[in-house]
Amino acid sequence: MKSFYQYMLRYRGARTAGDESKLAEWMFESHDFPIHSTDFDEVSSYFEWNNPFPGSLQLFDKLWQEYKRDS
């Protein structure tokens, strides 16, 4: 199973930077992000402590559901 980080890499490098792309770029640049994690609580806690922009927690919840569905 891919980690959430690996799943999010598909949003990097978008020509038009939507919120998914912004979040993926932030994750890529964050050296402490749990890149190997497939655990909701671990990734969610990281976002709660390091909230990158307004609305990112709601976006994370949406993307996590897509990640679990696609895994």
C-alpha positions in Angstrom: 0.0 0.0 0.0 1.3 3.5 -0.9 1.7 6.0 1.9 -0.5 9.1 1.9 2.5 11.1 0.9 3.1 8.9 -2.2 -0.5 9.3 -3.1 -0.3 13.1 -2.8 2.7 13.3 -5.1 0.3 13.0 -8.1 -0.8 16.6 -7.3 2.7 18.1 -7.5 3.7 20.2 -10.4 0.2 21.2 -11.6 0.2 24.1 -14.1 -2.6 25.8 -12.1 -2.0 25.5 -8.4 -5.2 24.4 -6.8 -5.5 23.6 -3.1 -4.6 20.0 -3.7 -1.4 21.1 -5.5 -0.6 23.6 -2.7 -1.0 20.9 -0.1 1.2 18.4 -2.0 3.9 21.0 -2.5 3.8 21.9 1.2 4.1 18.2 2.2 7.0 17.8 -0.2 8.8 20.8 1.4 8.1 19.8 5.0 11.1 17.8 6.1 9.2 16.4 9.1 6.2 15.1 7.3 5.6 11.4 8.0 6.2 10.3 4.4 6.0 6.5 5.1 2.7 6.6 7.1 -0.5 5.0 6.1 -2.0 5.8 9.5 -4.8 8.4 9.7 -4.1 9.5 13.2 -0.4 10.1 12.6 -0.9 12.1 9.4 -4.0 13.9 10.8 -2.0 14.9 14.0 0.8 16.3 11.8 -1.7 18.5 9.9 -3.4 19.7 13.1 0.0 20.8 14.5 1.3 22.2 11.3 -1.8 23.6 9.6 -0.3 24.9 6.3 -3.2 27.2 5.2 -6.9 27.9 6.0 -9.1 25.0 4.9 -6.2 22.5 4.7 -7.7 20.2 7.4 -11.0 19.9 5.5 -9.1 19.3 2.3 -7.0 16.6 4.0 -10.1 14.8 5.2 -11.5 14.8 1.7 -8.2 13.6 0.2 -7.8 10.9 2.8 -11.2 9.5 1.9 -10.1 9.4 -1.8 -6.7 7.8 -0.8 -8.5 5.0 1.2 -11.0 4.5 -1.7 -8.2 4.3 -4.3 -5.9 2.1 -2.2 
